[in-house]
Amino acid sequence: MAFLAARRYRWDLRLDFSRTLIFYFLGALFWSLGELGWDILAVASGFEETPYPSIADVFGW
């Protein structure tokens, strides 16, 4: 969605709006790649159980 909006309003790094859309697009892209990597790792290793909660989960609110 951010990619289409940035393309419609042109890619101009001097404009704050364009920079916001570009960074939003890059963030969504890297998040999607991370999810894809985690899914591939989970399927390849036969990971079936949910991991136990840790102290790190306290900070994930």
PDBQT receptor file of N, H, CA, C and O in Angstrom, charges set to zero:
ATOM      1  N   MET A   1       0.823  -1.175   0.000  1.00  0.00    +0.000 N 
ATOM      2  CA  MET A   1       0.000   0.000   0.000  1.00  0.00    +0.000 C 
ATOM      3  C   MET A   1       0.881   1.257   0.000  1.00  0.00    +0.000 C 
ATOM      4  O   MET A   1       0.631   2.201  -0.750  1.00  0.00    +0.000 OA
ATOM      5  N   ALA A   2       1.906   1.255   0.845  1.00  0.00    +0.000 N 
ATOM      6  H   ALA A   2       2.109   0.488   1.454  1.00  0.00    +0.000 HD
ATOM      7  CA  ALA A   2       2.805   2.409   0.907  1.00  0.00    +0.000 C 
ATOM      8  C   ALA A   2       3.557   2.574  -0.409  1.00  0.00    +0.000 C 
ATOM      9  O   ALA A   2       3.815   3.693  -0.851  1.00  0.00    +0.000 OA
ATOM     10  N   PHE A   3       3.904   1.451  -1.028  1.00  0.00    +0.000 N 
ATOM     11  H   PHE A   3       3.695   0.542  -0.669  1.00  0.00    +0.000 HD
ATOM     12  CA  PHE A   3       4.613   1.508  -2.305  1.00  0.00    +0.000 C 
ATOM     13  C   PHE A   3       3.745   2.171  -3.371  1.00  0.00    +0.000 C 
ATOM     14  O   PHE A   3       4.225   3.008  -4.135  1.00  0.00    +0.000 OA
ATOM     15  N   LEU A   4       2.465   1.796  -3.423  1.00  0.00    +0.000 N 
ATOM     16  H   LEU A   4       2.074   1.116  -2.803  1.00  0.00    +0.000 HD
ATOM     17  CA  LEU A   4       1.566   2.377  -4.420  1.00  0.00    +0.000 C 
ATOM     18  C   LEU A   4       1.342   3.864  -4.179  1.00  0.00    +0.000 C 
ATOM     19  O   LEU A   4       1.291   4.650  -5.125  1.00  0.00    +0.000 OA
ATOM     20  N   ALA A   5       1.209   4.246  -2.919  1.00  0.00    +0.000 N 
ATOM     21  H   ALA A   5       1.251   3.608  -2.151  1.00  0.00    +0.000 HD
ATOM     22  CA  ALA A   5       1.018   5.665  -2.598  1.00  0.00    +0.000 C 
ATOM     23  C   ALA A   5       2.263   6.475  -2.949  1.00  0.00    +0.000 C 
ATOM     24  O   ALA A   5       2.154   7.575  -3.491  1.00  0.00    +0.000 OA
ATOM     25  N   ALA A   6       3.434   5.942  -2.648  1.00  0.00    +0.000 N 
ATOM     26  H   ALA A   6       3.522   5.048  -2.208  1.00  0.00    +0.000 HD
ATOM     27  CA  ALA A   6       4.678   6.652  -2.960  1.00  0.00    +0.000 C 
ATOM     28  C   ALA A   6       4.871   6.761  -4.470  1.00  0.00    +0.000 C 
ATOM     29  O   ALA A   6       5.374   7.768  -4.968  1.00  0.00    +0.000 OA
ATOM     30  N   ARG A   7       4.472   5.730  -5.181  1.00  0.00    +0.000 N 
ATOM     31  H   ARG A   7       4.064   4.913  -4.776  1.00  0.00    +0.000 HD
ATOM     32  CA  ARG A   7       4.595   5.775  -6.628  1.00  0.00    +0.000 C 
ATOM     33  C   ARG A   7       3.642   6.803  -7.246  1.00  0.00    +0.000 C 
ATOM     34  O   ARG A   7       3.981   7.477  -8.219  1.00  0.00    +0.000 OA
ATOM     35  N   ARG A   8       2.461   6.906  -6.670  1.00  0.00    +0.000 N 
ATOM     36  H   ARG A   8       2.186   6.359  -5.879  1.00  0.00    +0.000 HD
ATOM     37  CA  ARG A   8       1.468   7.855  -7.193  1.00  0.00    +0.000 C 
ATOM     38  C   ARG A   8       1.914   9.296  -6.962  1.00  0.00    +0.000 C 
ATOM     39  O   ARG A   8       1.730  10.152  -7.829  1.00  0.00    +0.000 OA
ATOM     40  N   TYR A   9       2.496   9.564  -5.800  1.00  0.00    +0.000 N 
ATOM     41  H   TYR A   9       2.645   8.869  -5.097  1.00  0.00    +0.000 HD
ATOM     42  CA  TYR A   9       2.908  10.924  -5.463  1.00  0.00    +0.000 C 
ATOM     43  C   TYR A   9       4.373  11.194  -5.784  1.00  0.00    +0.000 C 
ATOM     44  O   TYR A   9       4.916  12.216  -5.366  1.00  0.00    +0.000 OA
ATOM     45  N   ARG A  10       5.005  10.313  -6.505  1.00  0.00    +0.000 N 
ATOM     46  H   ARG A  10       4.563   9.483  -6.845  1.00  0.00    +0.000 HD
ATOM     47  CA  ARG A  10       6.406  10.394  -6.929  1.00  0.00    +0.000 C 
ATOM     48  C   ARG A  10       7.373  10.222  -5.758  1.00  0.00    +0.000 C 
ATOM     49  O   ARG A  10       7.083  10.591  -4.621  1.00  0.00    +0.000 OA
ATOM     50  N   TRP A  11       8.517   9.654  -6.078  1.00  0.00    +0.000 N 
ATOM     51  H   TRP A  11       8.753   9.354  -7.002  1.00  0.00    +0.000 HD
ATOM     52  CA  TRP A  11       9.566   9.422  -5.084  1.00  0.00    +0.000 C 
ATOM     53  C   TRP A  11      10.454  10.654  -5.027  1.00  0.00    +0.000 C 
ATOM     54  O   TRP A  11      11.323  10.823  -5.882  1.00  0.00    +0.000 OA
ATOM     55  N   ASP A  12      10.259  11.496  -4.064  1.00  0.00    +0.000 N 
ATOM     56  H   ASP A  12       9.552  11.358  -3.370  1.00  0.00    +0.000 HD
ATOM     57  CA  ASP A  12      11.082  12.687  -3.897  1.00  0.00    +0.000 C 
ATOM     58  C   ASP A  12      11.578  12.705  -2.456  1.00  0.00    +0.000 C 
ATOM     59  O   ASP A  12      10.820  13.010  -1.536  1.00  0.00    +0.000 OA
ATOM     60  N   LEU A  13      12.845  12.381  -2.265  1.00  0.00    +0.000 N 
ATOM     61  H   LEU A  13      13.462  12.133  -3.013  1.00  0.00    +0.000 HD
ATOM     62  CA  LEU A  13      13.384  12.259  -0.909  1.00  0.00    +0.000 C 
ATOM     63  C   LEU A  13      13.469  13.584  -0.174  1.00  0.00    +0.000 C 
ATOM     64  O   LEU A  13      13.732  13.606   1.028  1.00  0.00    +0.000 OA
ATOM     65  N   ARG A  14      13.254  14.681  -0.872  1.00  0.00    +0.000 N 
ATOM     66  H   ARG A  14      13.040  14.663  -1.849  1.00  0.00    +0.000 HD
ATOM     67  CA  ARG A  14      13.263  15.987  -0.201  1.00  0.00    +0.000 C 
ATOM     68  C   ARG A  14      11.958  16.250   0.538  1.00  0.00    +0.000 C 
ATOM     69  O   ARG A  14      11.906  17.115   1.412  1.00  0.00    +0.000 OA
ATOM     70  N   LEU A  15      10.913  15.520   0.198  1.00  0.00    +0.000 N 
ATOM     71  H   LEU A  15      10.955  14.817  -0.512  1.00  0.00    +0.000 HD
ATOM     72  CA  LEU A  15       9.614  15.716   0.843  1.00  0.00    +0.000 C 
ATOM     73  C   LEU A  15       9.461  14.770   2.028  1.00  0.00    +0.000 C 
ATOM     74  O   LEU A  15       9.782  13.585   1.932  1.00  0.00    +0.000 OA
ATOM     75  N   ASP A  16       8.973  15.293   3.136  1.00  0.00    +0.000 N 
ATOM     76  H   ASP A  16       8.712  16.256   3.214  1.00  0.00    +0.000 HD
ATOM     77  CA  ASP A  16       8.785  14.472   4.332  1.00  0.00    +0.000 C 
ATOM     78  C   ASP A  16       7.778  13.353   4.091  1.00  0.00    +0.000 C 
ATOM     79  O   ASP A  16       7.958  12.237   4.580  1.00  0.00    +0.000 OA
ATOM     80  N   PHE A  17       6.727  13.646   3.342  1.00  0.00    +0.000 N 
ATOM     81  H   PHE A  17       6.581  14.551   2.945  1.00  0.00    +0.000 HD
ATOM     82  CA  PHE A  17       5.700  12.643   3.075  1.00  0.00    +0.000 C 
ATOM     83  C   PHE A  17       6.276  11.459   2.304  1.00  0.00    +0.000 C 
ATOM     84  O   PHE A  17       5.963  10.309   2.611  1.00  0.00    +0.000 OA
ATOM     85  N   SER A  18       7.108  11.731   1.314  1.00  0.00    +0.000 N 
ATOM     86  H   SER A  18       7.362  12.666   1.065  1.00  0.00    +0.000 HD
ATOM     87  CA  SER A  18       7.719  10.661   0.526  1.00  0.00    +0.000 C 
ATOM     88  C   SER A  18       8.670   9.829   1.376  1.00  0.00    +0.000 C 
ATOM     89  O   SER A  18       8.690   8.602   1.274  1.00  0.00    +0.000 OA
ATOM     90  N   ARG A  19       9.454  10.492   2.211  1.00  0.00    +0.000 N 
ATOM     91  H   ARG A  19       9.438  11.489   2.295  1.00  0.00    +0.000 HD
ATOM     92  CA  ARG A  19      10.365   9.753   3.090  1.00  0.00    +0.000 C 
ATOM     93  C   ARG A  19       9.593   8.866   4.052  1.00  0.00    +0.000 C 
ATOM     94  O   ARG A  19       9.996   7.734   4.319  1.00  0.00    +0.000 OA
ATOM     95  N   THR A  20       8.488   9.374   4.571  1.00  0.00    +0.000 N 
ATOM     96  H   THR A  20       8.161  10.294   4.354  1.00  0.00    +0.000 HD
ATOM     97  CA  THR A  20       7.667   8.583   5.485  1.00  0.00    +0.000 C 
ATOM     98  C   THR A  20       7.140   7.341   4.789  1.00  0.00    +0.000 C 
ATOM     99  O   THR A  20       7.196   6.246   5.350  1.00  0.00    +0.000 OA
ATOM    100  N   LEU A  21       6.632   7.496   3.582  1.00  0.00    +0.000 N 
ATOM    101  H   LEU A  21       6.587   8.385   3.127  1.00  0.00    +0.000 HD
ATOM    102  CA  LEU A  21       6.110   6.350   2.845  1.00  0.00    +0.000 C 
ATOM    103  C   LEU A  21       7.206   5.348   2.503  1.00  0.00    +0.000 C 
ATOM    104  O   LEU A  21       6.991   4.138   2.581  1.00  0.00    +0.000 OA
ATOM    105  N   ILE A  22       8.370   5.845   2.126  1.00  0.00    +0.000 N 
ATOM    106  H   ILE A  22       8.545   6.828   2.063  1.00  0.00    +0.000 HD
ATOM    107  CA  ILE A  22       9.469   4.947   1.777  1.00  0.00    +0.000 C 
ATOM    108  C   ILE A  22       9.911   4.139   2.991  1.00  0.00    +0.000 C 
ATOM    109  O   ILE A  22      10.115   2.930   2.883  1.00  0.00    +0.000 OA
ATOM    110  N   PHE A  23      10.063   4.791   4.147  1.00  0.00    +0.000 N 
ATOM    111  H   PHE A  23       9.898   5.773   4.234  1.00  0.00    +0.000 HD
ATOM    112  CA  PHE A  23      10.482   4.061   5.338  1.00  0.00    +0.000 C 
ATOM    113  C   PHE A  23       9.393   3.116   5.833  1.00  0.00    +0.000 C 
ATOM    114  O   PHE A  23       9.693   2.048   6.366  1.00  0.00    +0.000 OA
ATOM    115  N   TYR A  24       8.144   3.501   5.661  1.00  0.00    +0.000 N 
ATOM    116  H   TYR A  24       7.900   4.368   5.228  1.00  0.00    +0.000 HD
ATOM    117  CA  TYR A  24       7.043   2.603   6.016  1.00  0.00    +0.000 C 
ATOM    118  C   TYR A  24       7.077   1.366   5.122  1.00  0.00    +0.000 C 
ATOM    119  O   TYR A  24       6.913   0.244   5.602  1.00  0.00    +0.000 OA
ATOM    120  N   PHE A  25       7.288   1.569   3.835  1.00  0.00    +0.000 N 
ATOM    121  H   PHE A  25       7.421   2.480   3.445  1.00  0.00    +0.000 HD
ATOM    122  CA  PHE A  25       7.381   0.463   2.892  1.00  0.00    +0.000 C 
ATOM    123  C   PHE A  25       8.564  -0.446   3.225  1.00  0.00    +0.000 C 
ATOM    124  O   PHE A  25       8.425  -1.669   3.221  1.00  0.00    +0.000 OA
ATOM    125  N   LEU A  26       9.723   0.143   3.512  1.00  0.00    +0.000 N 
ATOM    126  H   LEU A  26       9.836   1.137   3.515  1.00  0.00    +0.000 HD
ATOM    127  CA  LEU A  26      10.898  -0.660   3.851  1.00  0.00    +0.000 C 
ATOM    128  C   LEU A  26      10.690  -1.439   5.146  1.00  0.00    +0.000 C 
ATOM    129  O   LEU A  26      11.105  -2.593   5.248  1.00  0.00    +0.000 OA
ATOM    130  N   GLY A  27      10.055  -0.818   6.130  1.00  0.00    +0.000 N 
ATOM    131  H   GLY A  27       9.718   0.120   6.046  1.00  0.00    +0.000 HD
ATOM    132  CA  GLY A  27       9.773  -1.512   7.378  1.00  0.00    +0.000 C 
ATOM    133  C   GLY A  27       8.852  -2.697   7.168  1.00  0.00    +0.000 C 
ATOM    134  O   GLY A  27       9.088  -3.773   7.718  1.00  0.00    +0.000 OA
ATOM    135  N   ALA A  28       7.807  -2.511   6.379  1.00  0.00    +0.000 N 
ATOM    136  H   ALA A  28       7.615  -1.637   5.933  1.00  0.00    +0.000 HD
ATOM    137  CA  ALA A  28       6.880  -3.608   6.089  1.00  0.00    +0.000 C 
ATOM    138  C   ALA A  28       7.571  -4.707   5.288  1.00  0.00    +0.000 C 
ATOM    139  O   ALA A  28       7.308  -5.891   5.499  1.00  0.00    +0.000 OA
ATOM    140  N   LEU A  29       8.450  -4.319   4.373  1.00  0.00    +0.000 N 
ATOM    141  H   LEU A  29       8.664  -3.357   4.201  1.00  0.00    +0.000 HD
ATOM    142  CA  LEU A  29       9.183  -5.296   3.571  1.00  0.00    +0.000 C 
ATOM    143  C   LEU A  29      10.094  -6.150   4.447  1.00  0.00    +0.000 C 
ATOM    144  O   LEU A  29      10.087  -7.377   4.337  1.00  0.00    +0.000 OA
ATOM    145  N   PHE A  30      10.880  -5.512   5.318  1.00  0.00    +0.000 N 
ATOM    146  H   PHE A  30      10.886  -4.516   5.408  1.00  0.00    +0.000 HD
ATOM    147  CA  PHE A  30      11.793  -6.268   6.175  1.00  0.00    +0.000 C 
ATOM    148  C   PHE A  30      11.044  -7.107   7.201  1.00  0.00    +0.000 C 
ATOM    149  O   PHE A  30      11.493  -8.201   7.545  1.00  0.00    +0.000 OA
ATOM    150  N   TRP A  31       9.914  -6.617   7.695  1.00  0.00    +0.000 N 
ATOM    151  H   TRP A  31       9.550  -5.728   7.416  1.00  0.00    +0.000 HD
ATOM    152  CA  TRP A  31       9.095  -7.402   8.618  1.00  0.00    +0.000 C 
ATOM    153  C   TRP A  31       8.584  -8.656   7.905  1.00  0.00    +0.000 C 
ATOM    154  O   TRP A  31       8.606  -9.748   8.473  1.00  0.00    +0.000 OA
ATOM    155  N   SER A  32       8.124  -8.496   6.661  1.00  0.00    +0.000 N 
ATOM    156  H   SER A  32       8.106  -7.609   6.201  1.00  0.00    +0.000 HD
ATOM    157  CA  SER A  32       7.627  -9.638   5.892  1.00  0.00    +0.000 C 
ATOM    158  C   SER A  32       8.739 -10.644   5.613  1.00  0.00    +0.000 C 
ATOM    159  O   SER A  32       8.515 -11.853   5.682  1.00  0.00    +0.000 OA
ATOM    160  N   LEU A  33       9.927 -10.156   5.301  1.00  0.00    +0.000 N 
ATOM    161  H   LEU A  33      10.109  -9.174   5.245  1.00  0.00    +0.000 HD
ATOM    162  CA  LEU A  33      11.058 -11.061   5.066  1.00  0.00    +0.000 C 
ATOM    163  C   LEU A  33      11.441 -11.809   6.339  1.00  0.00    +0.000 C 
ATOM    164  O   LEU A  33      11.801 -12.985   6.281  1.00  0.00    +0.000 OA
ATOM    165  N   GLY A  34      11.367 -11.142   7.483  1.00  0.00    +0.000 N 
ATOM    166  H   GLY A  34      11.074 -10.186   7.531  1.00  0.00    +0.000 HD
ATOM    167  CA  GLY A  34      11.642 -11.803   8.754  1.00  0.00    +0.000 C 
ATOM    168  C   GLY A  34      10.625 -12.881   9.065  1.00  0.00    +0.000 C 
ATOM    169  O   GLY A  34      10.984 -13.964   9.526  1.00  0.00    +0.000 OA
ATOM    170  N   GLU A  35       9.362 -12.593   8.816  1.00  0.00    +0.000 N 
ATOM    171  H   GLU A  35       9.070 -11.712   8.441  1.00  0.00    +0.000 HD
ATOM    172  CA  GLU A  35       8.309 -13.594   9.024  1.00  0.00    +0.000 C 
ATOM    173  C   GLU A  35       8.502 -14.783   8.091  1.00  0.00    +0.000 C 
ATOM    174  O   GLU A  35       8.335 -15.933   8.497  1.00  0.00    +0.000 OA
ATOM    175  N   LEU A  36       8.855 -14.501   6.841  1.00  0.00    +0.000 N 
ATOM    176  H   LEU A  36       8.991 -13.567   6.511  1.00  0.00    +0.000 HD
ATOM    177  CA  LEU A  36       9.093 -15.573   5.881  1.00  0.00    +0.000 C 
ATOM    178  C   LEU A  36      10.272 -16.436   6.321  1.00  0.00    +0.000 C 
ATOM    179  O   LEU A  36      10.205 -17.663   6.253  1.00  0.00    +0.000 OA
ATOM    180  N   GLY A  37      11.348 -15.799   6.772  1.00  0.00    +0.000 N 
ATOM    181  H   GLY A  37      11.402 -14.802   6.827  1.00  0.00    +0.000 HD
ATOM    182  CA  GLY A  37      12.506 -16.550   7.260  1.00  0.00    +0.000 C 
ATOM    183  C   GLY A  37      12.168 -17.413   8.460  1.00  0.00    +0.000 C 
ATOM    184  O   GLY A  37      12.619 -18.555   8.551  1.00  0.00    +0.000 OA
ATOM    185  N   TRP A  38      11.376 -16.877   9.385  1.00  0.00    +0.000 N 
ATOM    186  H   TRP A  38      11.010 -15.950   9.311  1.00  0.00    +0.000 HD
ATOM    187  CA  TRP A  38      10.973 -17.647  10.563  1.00  0.00    +0.000 C 
ATOM    188  C   TRP A  38      10.104 -18.833  10.151  1.00  0.00    +0.000 C 
ATOM    189  O   TRP A  38      10.259 -19.927  10.694  1.00  0.00    +0.000 OA
ATOM    190  N   ASP A  39       9.199 -18.632   9.205  1.00  0.00    +0.000 N 
ATOM    191  H   ASP A  39       9.073 -17.743   8.765  1.00  0.00    +0.000 HD
ATOM    192  CA  ASP A  39       8.334 -19.720   8.748  1.00  0.00    +0.000 C 
ATOM    193  C   ASP A  39       9.132 -20.813   8.055  1.00  0.00    +0.000 C 
ATOM    194  O   ASP A  39       8.876 -21.997   8.271  1.00  0.00    +0.000 OA
ATOM    195  N   ILE A  40      10.091 -20.429   7.231  1.00  0.00    +0.000 N 
ATOM    196  H   ILE A  40      10.298 -19.467   7.056  1.00  0.00    +0.000 HD
ATOM    197  CA  ILE A  40      10.932 -21.420   6.560  1.00  0.00    +0.000 C 
ATOM    198  C   ILE A  40      11.743 -22.200   7.584  1.00  0.00    +0.000 C 
ATOM    199  O   ILE A  40      11.865 -23.421   7.480  1.00  0.00    +0.000 OA
ATOM    200  N   LEU A  41      12.294 -21.507   8.568  1.00  0.00    +0.000 N 
ATOM    201  H   LEU A  41      12.194 -20.515   8.652  1.00  0.00    +0.000 HD
ATOM    202  CA  LEU A  41      13.061 -22.173   9.616  1.00  0.00    +0.000 C 
ATOM    203  C   LEU A  41      12.183 -23.130  10.414  1.00  0.00    +0.000 C 
ATOM    204  O   LEU A  41      12.615 -24.234  10.745  1.00  0.00    +0.000 OA
ATOM    205  N   ALA A  42      10.961 -22.720  10.724  1.00  0.00    +0.000 N 
ATOM    206  H   ALA A  42      10.610 -21.823  10.455  1.00  0.00    +0.000 HD
ATOM    207  CA  ALA A  42      10.056 -23.559  11.504  1.00  0.00    +0.000 C 
ATOM    208  C   ALA A  42       9.661 -24.811  10.725  1.00  0.00    +0.000 C 
ATOM    209  O   ALA A  42       9.602 -25.898  11.300  1.00  0.00    +0.000 OA
ATOM    210  N   VAL A  43       9.394 -24.679   9.447  1.00  0.00    +0.000 N 
ATOM    211  H   VAL A  43       9.442 -23.796   8.979  1.00  0.00    +0.000 HD
ATOM    212  CA  VAL A  43       9.006 -25.832   8.634  1.00  0.00    +0.000 C 
ATOM    213  C   VAL A  43      10.202 -26.753   8.414  1.00  0.00    +0.000 C 
ATOM    214  O   VAL A  43      10.058 -27.974   8.479  1.00  0.00    +0.000 OA
ATOM    215  N   ALA A  44      11.371 -26.191   8.157  1.00  0.00    +0.000 N 
ATOM    216  H   ALA A  44      11.489 -25.200   8.105  1.00  0.00    +0.000 HD
ATOM    217  CA  ALA A  44      12.564 -26.996   7.884  1.00  0.00    +0.000 C 
ATOM    218  C   ALA A  44      13.017 -27.778   9.109  1.00  0.00    +0.000 C 
ATOM    219  O   ALA A  44      13.524 -28.892   8.977  1.00  0.00    +0.000 OA
ATOM    220  N   SER A  45      12.841 -27.211  10.296  1.00  0.00    +0.000 N 
ATOM    221  H   SER A  45      12.429 -26.307  10.403  1.00  0.00    +0.000 HD
ATOM    222  CA  SER A  45      13.305 -27.895  11.502  1.00  0.00    +0.000 C 
ATOM    223  C   SER A  45      12.224 -28.758  12.138  1.00  0.00    +0.000 C 
ATOM    224  O   SER A  45      12.484 -29.437  13.131  1.00  0.00    +0.000 OA
ATOM    225  N   GLY A  46      11.019 -28.742  11.583  1.00  0.00    +0.000 N 
ATOM    226  H   GLY A  46      10.808 -28.191  10.776  1.00  0.00    +0.000 HD
ATOM    227  CA  GLY A  46       9.939 -29.538  12.145  1.00  0.00    +0.000 C 
ATOM    228  C   GLY A  46       9.437 -28.986  13.462  1.00  0.00    +0.000 C 
ATOM    229  O   GLY A  46       8.961 -29.743  14.309  1.00  0.00    +0.000 OA
ATOM    230  N   PHE A  47       9.533 -27.708  13.644  1.00  0.00    +0.000 N 
ATOM    231  H   PHE A  47       9.920 -27.093  12.956  1.00  0.00    +0.000 HD
ATOM    232  CA  PHE A  47       9.148 -27.027  14.876  1.00  0.00    +0.000 C 
ATOM    233  C   PHE A  47       7.635 -27.075  15.027  1.00  0.00    +0.000 C 
ATOM    234  O   PHE A  47       6.915 -26.483  14.223  1.00  0.00    +0.000 OA
ATOM    235  N   GLU A  48       7.136 -27.784  16.064  1.00  0.00    +0.000 N 
ATOM    236  H   GLU A  48       7.721 -28.266  16.717  1.00  0.00    +0.000 HD
ATOM    237  CA  GLU A  48       5.699 -27.935  16.231  1.00  0.00    +0.000 C 
ATOM    238  C   GLU A  48       5.183 -27.340  17.525  1.00  0.00    +0.000 C 
ATOM    239  O   GLU A  48       4.012 -26.968  17.601  1.00  0.00    +0.000 OA
ATOM    240  N   GLU A  49       6.012 -27.239  18.534  1.00  0.00    +0.000 N 
ATOM    241  H   GLU A  49       6.963 -27.541  18.473  1.00  0.00    +0.000 HD
ATOM    242  CA  GLU A  49       5.556 -26.765  19.832  1.00  0.00    +0.000 C 
ATOM    243  C   GLU A  49       5.714 -25.255  19.954  1.00  0.00    +0.000 C 
ATOM    244  O   GLU A  49       6.596 -24.651  19.344  1.00  0.00    +0.000 OA
ATOM    245  N   THR A  50       4.847 -24.669  20.748  1.00  0.00    +0.000 N 
ATOM    246  H   THR A  50       4.130 -25.159  21.244  1.00  0.00    +0.000 HD
ATOM    247  CA  THR A  50       4.961 -23.252  21.058  1.00  0.00    +0.000 C 
ATOM    248  C   THR A  50       6.013 -23.094  22.143  1.00  0.00    +0.000 C 
ATOM    249  O   THR A  50       5.986 -23.827  23.131  1.00  0.00    +0.000 OA
ATOM    250  N   PRO A  51       6.947 -22.148  21.983  1.00  0.00    +0.000 N 
ATOM    251  CA  PRO A  51       7.985 -21.986  23.007  1.00  0.00    +0.000 C 
ATOM    252  C   PRO A  51       7.401 -21.466  24.317  1.00  0.00    +0.000 C 
ATOM    253  O   PRO A  51       6.377 -20.782  24.330  1.00  0.00    +0.000 OA
ATOM    254  N   TYR A  52       8.065 -21.800  25.408  1.00  0.00    +0.000 N 
ATOM    255  H   TYR A  52       8.897 -22.356  25.397  1.00  0.00    +0.000 HD
ATOM    256  CA  TYR A  52       7.629 -21.334  26.717  1.00  0.00    +0.000 C 
ATOM    257  C   TYR A  52       7.879 -19.837  26.848  1.00  0.00    +0.000 C 
ATOM    258  O   TYR A  52       8.847 -19.319  26.291  1.00  0.00    +0.000 OA
ATOM    259  N   PRO A  53       7.019 -19.142  27.578  1.00  0.00    +0.000 N 
ATOM    260  CA  PRO A  53       7.247 -17.705  27.784  1.00  0.00    +0.000 C 
ATOM    261  C   PRO A  53       8.558 -17.454  28.534  1.00  0.00    +0.000 C 
ATOM    262  O   PRO A  53       8.987 -18.263  29.357  1.00  0.00    +0.000 OA
ATOM    263  N   SER A  54       9.173 -16.331  28.231  1.00  0.00    +0.000 N 
ATOM    264  H   SER A  54       8.825 -15.674  27.562  1.00  0.00    +0.000 HD
ATOM    265  CA  SER A  54      10.408 -15.954  28.905  1.00  0.00    +0.000 C 
ATOM    266  C   SER A  54      10.274 -14.536  29.432  1.00  0.00    +0.000 C 
ATOM    267  O   SER A  54       9.231 -13.904  29.266  1.00  0.00    +0.000 OA
ATOM    268  N   ILE A  55      11.315 -14.039  30.061  1.00  0.00    +0.000 N 
ATOM    269  H   ILE A  55      12.162 -14.552  30.196  1.00  0.00    +0.000 HD
ATOM    270  CA  ILE A  55      11.311 -12.681  30.588  1.00  0.00    +0.000 C 
ATOM    271  C   ILE A  55      11.197 -11.661  29.446  1.00  0.00    +0.000 C 
ATOM    272  O   ILE A  55      10.711 -10.550  29.661  1.00  0.00    +0.000 OA
ATOM    273  N   ALA A  56      11.637 -12.024  28.248  1.00  0.00    +0.000 N 
ATOM    274  H   ALA A  56      12.032 -12.925  28.074  1.00  0.00    +0.000 HD
ATOM    275  CA  ALA A  56      11.544 -11.114  27.108  1.00  0.00    +0.000 C 
ATOM    276  C   ALA A  56      10.093 -10.837  26.721  1.00  0.00    +0.000 C 
ATOM    277  O   ALA A  56       9.796  -9.785  26.154  1.00  0.00    +0.000 OA
ATOM    278  N   ASP A  57       9.192 -11.763  27.019  1.00  0.00    +0.000 N 
ATOM    279  H   ASP A  57       9.433 -12.617  27.479  1.00  0.00    +0.000 HD
ATOM    280  CA  ASP A  57       7.783 -11.563  26.685  1.00  0.00    +0.000 C 
ATOM    281  C   ASP A  57       7.137 -10.469  27.523  1.00  0.00    +0.000 C 
ATOM    282  O   ASP A  57       6.105  -9.925  27.132  1.00  0.00    +0.000 OA
ATOM    283  N   VAL A  58       7.722 -10.141  28.659  1.00  0.00    +0.000 N 
ATOM    284  H   VAL A  58       8.561 -10.584  28.977  1.00  0.00    +0.000 HD
ATOM    285  CA  VAL A  58       7.185  -9.075  29.497  1.00  0.00    +0.000 C 
ATOM    286  C   VAL A  58       7.277  -7.738  28.769  1.00  0.00    +0.000 C 
ATOM    287  O   VAL A  58       6.403  -6.885  28.920  1.00  0.00    +0.000 OA
ATOM    288  N   PHE A  59       8.328  -7.556  27.984  1.00  0.00    +0.000 N 
ATOM    289  H   PHE A  59       9.038  -8.249  27.861  1.00  0.00    +0.000 HD
ATOM    290  CA  PHE A  59       8.565  -6.289  27.303  1.00  0.00    +0.000 C 
ATOM    291  C   PHE A  59       7.859  -6.205  25.952  1.00  0.00    +0.000 C 
ATOM    292  O   PHE A  59       7.955  -5.179  25.278  1.00  0.00    +0.000 OA
ATOM    293  N   GLY A  60       7.162  -7.246  25.546  1.00  0.00    +0.000 N 
ATOM    294  H   GLY A  60       7.084  -8.079  26.093  1.00  0.00    +0.000 HD
ATOM    295  CA  GLY A  60       6.497  -7.271  24.249  1.00  0.00    +0.000 C 
ATOM    296  C   GLY A  60       5.095  -6.721  24.252  1.00  0.00    +0.000 C 
ATOM    297  O   GLY A  60       4.374  -6.897  23.269  1.00  0.00    +0.000 OA
ATOM    298  N   TRP A  61       4.675  -6.060  25.316  1.00  0.00    +0.000 N 
ATOM    299  H   TRP A  61       5.261  -5.917  26.114  1.00  0.00    +0.000 HD
ATOM    300  CA  TRP A  61       3.305  -5.532  25.367  1.00  0.00    +0.000 C 
ATOM    301  C   TRP A  61       3.162  -4.489  24.379  1.00  0.00    +0.000 C 
ATOM    302  O   TRP A  61       2.086  -3.905  24.249  1.00  0.00    +0.000 OA
TER     303      TRP A  61
